[in-house]
């Protein structure tokens, strides 16, 4: 088989036997038995784990800067952080902790969700469940458990 027969011309994408395309990373991820892989947070054993850990550590560093940055700056330069006021009239150190912290956390959550979705797409992970929206037995879900842990009647 020629190299041109196995690749569709774009880098990192190969033509699958069924004619569809998938990334090499997704193919490798699908062939990995994660139950037999060693899980080590400092030295991940698979490319997916390494990429995900990179996202987690990046988010953690940004979170630490958002949370501890204003407090540290207030300790280092208290006269600057307390003398500057923002439009509602709050001192900068108060506003950056009270508004910047929660806003930063919300933005980080949005960033993480987008990065994780991109990572899942890169590795061909699909979170949809086949038949999850199907109903049986007169409108009730047949596979749903009762909330009290018992059997549905």
Residue pairs with C-beta under 8 A, 6 or more apart in sequence:
5 15
6 14
6 15
7 13
7 14
7 15
8 14
8 15
8 21
12 23
12 24
12 25
13 21
13 22
13 23
13 24
14 21
14 22
14 23
14 24
14 27
15 21
16 22
16 27
22 124
23 122
23 123
23 124
25 47
25 48
25 122
25 123
26 122
26 123
26 124
27 124
28 47
29 46
29 47
29 48
29 123
29 124
29 125
30 124
32 46
32 48
34 46
37 45
37 46
37 49
38 45
39 45
39 49
41 53
44 50
44 52
44 53
47 123
48 119
48 123
51 119
51 122
51 123
52 116
52 119
55 112
55 115
55 116
55 119
59 108
59 111
59 112
62 104
62 108
63 104
63 105
63 108
66 100
66 101
66 104
66 105
66 108
67 101
67 104
69 96
70 81
70 92
70 93
70 96
70 97
70 100
70 101
71 93
71 97
73 80
73 81
73 93
74 81
74 82
74 93
80 92
81 91
81 92
81 93
82 91
82 92
82 93
83 91
84 91
84 92
85 91
85 92
86 92
86 95
88 95
90 98
120 126
120 127
135 141
136 142
140 152
144 152
145 152
146 152
